[in-house]
Amino acid sequence: MAESSELRRQKVKKFEDFVEGRLKPDLVNAIAQRDKVFEQQKIFSDLKRNIQVLEKSGATSLRTRVNLGSEVYMQADVPDTRRVFVDIGLGFHVEFTWSEALDFISVREARLASILR
């Protein structure tokens, strides 16, 4: 009886070590990756909405504030809003028309959604 109790404790300890040493770090990593995908989805969703607002209003110029970092903002004038630069990854930016940007955003949103499945 004492041997089976000791064997059970050893198995429980081994399982707890596995959960703590392997499963929890994997879970933390998976949650961090998921959060990055959610952040990218939000960025593309915001960009899509902003482009649609520009299209709807027909604005060809724009005055805005740009975050320079550490919550320091600067006023910016955009003389021509008909073309936008989109970060496509790896530090590259591509100049798109509104329709090209919306097409790219749709493709990227579908790709990000497929990552979450």
C-alpha positions in Angstrom: 0.0 0.0 0.0 2.8 2.4 0.9 4.6 1.5 -2.3 1.6 2.4 -4.5 1.2 5.7 -2.7 4.8 6.5 -3.3 4.6 5.5 -6.9 1.5 7.7 -7.3 3.3 10.6 -5.8 6.2 10.1 -8.2 3.9 10.0 -11.2 2.1 13.2 -10.0 5.5 14.9 -9.5 6.6 13.9 -12.9 3.4 15.2 -14.5 3.6 18.5 -12.5 7.2 18.9 -13.7 6.1 18.3 -17.3 3.3 20.9 -17.0 5.5 23.5 -15.4 8.6 22.9 -17.6 7.0 22.2 -21.0 3.3 23.1 -21.2 3.2 26.4 -19.4 6.2 27.9 -21.4 4.6 26.7 -24.6 1.3 28.3 -23.6 3.0 31.6 -22.8 4.7 31.5 -26.2 1.5 30.7 -28.1 -0.4 33.5 -26.3 2.3 36.0 -27.2 2.2 35.0 -30.9 -1.6 35.2 -30.9 -1.4 38.7 -29.4 1.0 39.8 -32.1 -1.5 38.5 -34.8 -4.4 40.3 -33.0 -2.3 43.5 -33.0 -1.6 43.2 -36.7 -5.3 42.6 -37.4 -6.2 45.7 -35.5 -3.6 47.8 -37.5 -4.9 46.6 -40.8 -8.5 47.1 -39.7 -7.8 50.7 -38.7 -5.9 51.4 -42.0 -8.8 49.9 -44.0 -11.3 52.1 -42.1 -9.2 55.2 -42.5 -8.8 54.6 -46.3 -12.6 54.1 -46.6 -13.2 57.3 -44.7 -10.8 59.2 -47.0 -12.6 57.6 -50.1 -16.0 58.5 -48.7 -15.1 62.1 -47.9 -13.1 62.6 -51.1 -10.3 64.3 -49.2 -7.2 65.0 -51.2 -5.2 66.5 -48.4 -5.0 65.9 -44.7 -3.7 67.5 -41.5 -3.0 65.1 -38.7 -0.8 64.4 -35.6 1.9 61.8 -35.7 3.3 60.0 -32.7 7.0 60.4 -32.7 7.4 58.0 -29.7 7.1 58.3 -26.0 3.7 60.0 -26.5 5.3 63.0 -28.2 3.2 64.2 -31.1 3.9 66.5 -34.1 1.5 68.0 -36.5 1.8 66.7 -40.1 0.3 67.9 -43.4 -0.3 65.3 -46.1 -0.7 67.2 -49.4 -1.8 64.2 -51.4 -3.8 61.4 -49.7 -4.6 59.5 -52.9 -1.6 57.3 -52.3 -0.6 55.6 -49.1 2.5 53.7 -47.9 1.8 50.4 -46.3 4.3 48.3 -44.3 4.3 44.9 -46.0 6.7 43.4 -43.5 10.5 43.0 -43.1 10.9 46.8 -43.0 9.6 47.3 -46.5 6.9 49.8 -47.4 5.0 49.9 -50.7 3.2 52.9 -52.1 -0.4 52.0 -53.0 -3.4 53.7 -54.4 -6.5 53.4 -52.1 -7.9 50.5 -54.1 -4.6 48.7 -54.2 -4.1 49.1 -50.5 -7.6 47.8 -49.8 -6.9 44.7 -51.9 -3.7 44.1 -50.1 -5.3 44.6 -46.7 -8.0 42.0 -47.7 -5.4 39.5 -48.6 -3.4 40.2 -45.4 -6.5 40.0 -43.2 -7.3 36.6 -44.7 -3.8 35.4 -44.1 -3.8 36.6 -40.5 -7.2 34.9 -39.9 -5.8 31.6 -41.3 -2.9 31.8 -38.8 -5.4 31.9 -35.9 -7.2 28.8 -37.0 
